[in-house]
Amino acid sequence: MALSQHAVDTVKATAPAVAPHVQEITTLFYKKMLGRHPELYQFFNKSGQRTKRQPRALADAVVAYASNIENLGVLGPAVERMATKHCALQVKPEHYGIVHDNLMEAIGETLGDAVTEDVAAGWSEAVNALAGILINHEAGLYEAAAQREGGWSGWRKFAIAERTKHNDSVSTISFKAADGYAGGFDFTPGMYLTVDAGLKDAEGDIVAPRHYTITSAPGDKVLKITVKHLKDGKASSALHSFVDGMEVSCSPPFGDFKNDSAGKDAVLLSAGIGVTPMYALHKHGGLNVKYAMHVDHERDSNPFVRHYVDTPNFEQVITSEAGRPGMDGLVKQVAAGAGGLSGKHVYVCGPTDFMMDAVRALQTAGAEQVLFENFGPR
C-alpha cells in the first residue's frame, strides 16, 4: 500500500514533535497492549520490558521510519531483520491490527491536543503502511520456510533425541521430528531454531520462545542447538533439565546472519556463547575466514572455541587472565590480525552491549560491512 502525500507530509511535519517523546510513547504502548493481550507475551521476553530494551528498540524503529518516510527503500535491511524475527515467533497479519490500535492510542495520550484528527489520520495510515510492508515480506519468508526439505509452517513438535554435555553450563541438544518424519532438514548455515518449551512465569504469563543457532549441518536428520545455562534463564534452565524423549515446539529455521560475503575475506569477532553462530558459519557456511577472535571470561568455557584452535590467524582473549580490554584496543588488535579491515566483512556476535560497541568501533575503523546477530529485541 503506497502512502498518500498527506500521510508523508503529516509524518514529516510532526516527526520533530514526536521524537523527544517516542520512548514514552512506546513504553505506554507495550503497557497497554500486553495488559489487554497477555497472550502476546509469546512474542516478547519480559526482561526486554524490565530493562526498557524493547521499548527503546521500537522507539528507534519509529524514528528511523519517520526520518525516511520519503525514501523507505533505505529501510530494507531493517525490514528484513524485523520480518525474520517476526516469522521465527510466528507473528501473523491479525496481530498488526492490535499493534496499530494500541500504538495510536499511546501516541494520542502522550502528545495530547497536538494529535488532531488530521495528524492522527496521517500517522494511522503510515503505521498501517509499514504493517503492510512487513506482512508482505513475512508471507514470502513463511512460504520459503515451508518449501525447504523438511520444512514446515507454524509450530511443530520435536522430541529430544540426544544431548551432549560439554561442561557445567553448555550442552548441545539434538531434536528429531515427533511426527515421524525421518528425512533431512535444509536451512542456511547461521540460521536459528526458535524453541517454545511451553513455560509460564510466576505471574502466569507465557515465557516467550527463545532463539538458538542451529549447529548441525544442512541435510542432517536432526536439528542441533547448543544452549548455555543462564542462572536466571527460565528457558535455558528448562532445556538443561529436560530428558530424552521430552517434546518442545519449534518454528522453522529463520535468520539473516549468514554468509553474505560473496567470496570476500571474512573476519569473525565473538564473545561468550556468541561463538556458536560463528562456528556454524565457519564450519558449514563456506566463509573465507581471514581472521577470528573470541573473547571469553574463562578458557575452554565453550566447546566451539576448540574448532578454531588449529585455524590460522585465531586469537583468544581471556578476560580472567588479561582483564577486560577496551573495545577500541580490541578492534585495533582485530584489524592488525586481519591485515586491515578495508574490503572485509566482519561478523560479530556476543552480549548486546559488546556487539553494539564492536559495531561502532569496527565501522569507525573502516570495515566495509559489519554483520551482527542480535537475539534480543528488534
Residue pairs with C-beta under 8 A, 6 or more apart in sequence:
1 128
1 129
1 132
2 129
3 69
3 125
3 126
3 129
4 125
6 121
6 122
6 125
7 121
7 122
7 123
7 125
7 126
7 129
8 69
8 70
9 122
10 118
10 119
10 121
10 122
10 123
10 126
11 66
11 69
11 122
11 123
11 126
12 66
12 69
12 70
14 114
14 119
14 122
14 123
15 63
15 66
15 67
15 69
17 111
17 114
18 25
18 62
18 66
18 107
18 111
19 63
19 66
21 110
21 111
22 59
22 62
22 63
23 52
23 55
23 56
23 59
24 110
25 59
25 62
25 103
25 106
25 107
25 110
25 111
26 55
26 56
26 58
26 59
26 62
26 106
27 52
27 55
28 106
28 109
28 110
29 55
29 58
29 102
29 103
29 105
29 106
30 44
30 49
30 54
30 55
30 58
32 102
32 105
32 106
33 40
33 98
33 99
33 102
34 40
34 41
34 44
34 49
36 102
37 98
38 205
38 206
39 206
40 95
40 98
41 205
41 206
41 207
41 208
42 89
42 90
42 196
42 206
42 208
42 209
43 89
43 91
43 95
43 208
44 54
44 208
44 377
45 54
45 208
45 376
45 377
46 201
46 205
46 207
46 208
47 53
48 54
48 57
48 376
48 377
49 55
53 352
53 376
53 377
54 377
56 377
57 376
57 377
57 378
58 377
61 78
61 82
61 378
64 75
64 78
65 72
65 75
65 126
65 130
66 126
68 74
68 75
69 126
72 133
79 133
79 134
79 137
80 137
80 256
81 256
81 378
82 134
82 378
83 134
83 137
83 138
83 141
84 141
84 254
84 255
84 256
85 254
85 378
86 134
86 138
87 138
87 141
87 142
87 145
87 251
87 252
87 254
88 192
88 194
88 209
88 211
88 251
88 254
88 255
89 194
89 208
89 209
89 251
90 154
90 155
90 251
91 138
93 135
96 128
96 131
96 134
96 135
99 127
99 131
100 124
100 127
100 128
100 131
103 127
104 120
104 123
104 124
104 127
107 115
107 120
107 123
108 115
108 120
115 123
141 254
142 153
145 151
145 152
145 153
145 252
145 253
145 254
146 152
146 153
146 252
148 185
148 186
148 187
148 252
148 253
149 183
149 184
149 185
149 186
149 219
150 177
150 181
150 183
150 184
150 185
150 186
151 185
151 186
151 252
152 252
153 252
154 251
155 196
155 249
155 250
155 251
156 177
156 178
156 179
156 249
156 250
156 251
156 252
157 177
157 178
157 179
157 247
157 248
157 249
157 250
158 175
158 176
158 177
158 178
158 223
158 247
158 248
158 249
158 250
159 175
159 176
159 177
159 178
159 244
159 245
159 246
159 247
160 173
160 174
160 175
160 242
160 243
160 244
160 245
160 246
160 247
160 248
161 174
161 175
161 176
161 222
161 244
162 173
162 174
162 222
162 244
163 171
163 172
163 173
163 174
163 244
164 171
164 172
165 171
166 172
166 226
166 302
166 303
167 300
167 301
167 303
168 229
169 228
169 229
169 301
170 226
170 227
170 228
170 229
170 273
170 301
170 302
170 303
171 226
171 227
171 229
171 239
171 240
172 215
172 224
172 225
172 226
172 227
172 303
173 224
173 225
173 226
173 227
173 239
174 216
174 222
174 223
174 224
175 193
175 222
175 223
175 224
175 225
175 248
175 250
176 221
176 222
178 247
182 221
183 221
184 218
184 219
184 220
184 221
185 216
185 218
185 219
185 220
185 221
185 222
185 223
185 253
186 218
186 219
187 214
187 218
187 253
188 218
188 253
188 255
188 258
188 259
188 285
189 214
189 217
189 218
189 258
189 259
189 280
189 281
189 283
189 284
189 285
189 286
190 213
190 255
190 257
190 258
190 259
190 277
190 280
190 281
190 285
190 373
191 213
191 214
191 253
191 254
191 255
191 257
191 258
192 211
192 212
192 213
192 214
192 225
192 253
192 254
192 255
192 277
192 375
193 211
193 212
193 213
193 214
193 223
193 225
193 250
193 251
193 253
194 209
194 210
194 211
194 212
194 250
194 251
194 254
195 209
195 210
195 211
195 212
195 225
195 235
195 239
195 248
195 249
195 250
196 209
196 248
196 249
196 250
196 251
197 207
197 209
197 235
197 238
197 239
197 242
197 248
198 248
198 249
199 206
199 207
199 234
199 235
199 238
200 206
200 207
201 207
201 234
207 234
207 235
209 235
209 249
209 251
210 235
210 236
210 375
211 255
211 375
212 225
212 226
212 227
212 276
213 225
213 226
213 255
213 276
213 277
213 280
213 373
214 223
214 224
214 225
214 253
214 280
215 224
215 225
215 226
215 276
215 279
215 280
215 304
216 222
216 223
216 224
217 283
217 284
218 284
223 250
223 253
226 273
226 276
226 303
226 304
227 236
227 239
227 240
228 236
228 272
228 273
228 302
229 236
229 237
229 240
230 236
230 237
239 248
242 248
255 373
257 277
257 281
257 347
257 349
257 371
257 372
257 373
258 281
258 285
259 266
259 281
259 285
259 286
259 287
260 345
260 369
260 371
261 287
261 288
261 345
263 288
264 288
264 343
264 344
264 345
264 368
265 288
265 289
265 290
265 338
265 343
265 344
265 345
266 287
266 288
266 289
266 290
266 344
266 345
266 346
266 347
267 289
267 290
267 291
267 292
267 334
267 338
267 341
267 344
267 345
267 346
267 347
267 367
268 278
268 281
268 282
268 287
268 289
268 291
268 292
268 293
268 346
268 347
269 292
269 293
269 295
269 330
269 334
269 346
269 347
269 348
269 350
269 358
269 362
270 277
270 278
270 292
270 293
270 294
270 295
270 348
270 349
270 350
271 294
271 295
271 296
271 349
271 350
271 351
271 354
272 295
272 296
272 297
272 301
272 302
272 350
272 351
272 354
273 302
273 350
274 348
274 349
274 350
274 351
274 354
274 355
274 373
275 294
275 296
275 302
275 304
275 305
275 349
276 302
276 304
276 349
277 347
277 349
277 373
278 292
278 294
278 304
278 347
278 349
279 304
279 307
281 287
281 347
282 289
282 292
282 307
282 308
282 311
283 307
287 347
289 311
289 313
290 313
290 338
290 339
290 344
291 313
291 314
291 315
291 334
291 337
291 338
291 339
292 308
292 311
292 313
292 314
292 315
293 314
293 315
293 316
293 317
293 330
293 333
293 334
293 337
294 302
294 305
294 308
294 314
294 315
294 316
294 317
295 316
295 317
295 319
295 325
295 330
295 350
295 354
296 302
296 305
296 316
296 317
296 318
296 319
297 318
297 319
297 320
298 318
298 320
299 316
299 318
299 321
300 306
305 316
308 314
308 316
313 337
313 338
315 333
315 337
317 325
317 330
319 325
325 333
327 354
327 357
327 358
327 360
327 361
328 361
330 358
330 361
331 358
331 361
331 362
331 365
332 365
334 341
334 346
334 362
335 341
335 365
338 344
340 366
341 362
341 365
341 366
341 367
341 368
342 366
342 367
342 368
343 368
344 367
344 368
345 367
345 368
345 369
345 370
345 371
346 362
346 367
346 369
346 370
346 371
347 371
347 372
348 355
348 358
348 359
348 362
348 370
348 371
348 372
348 373
349 355
349 372
349 373
350 358
352 374
352 376
355 372
355 374
358 370
358 372
359 370
359 372
362 370
363 370
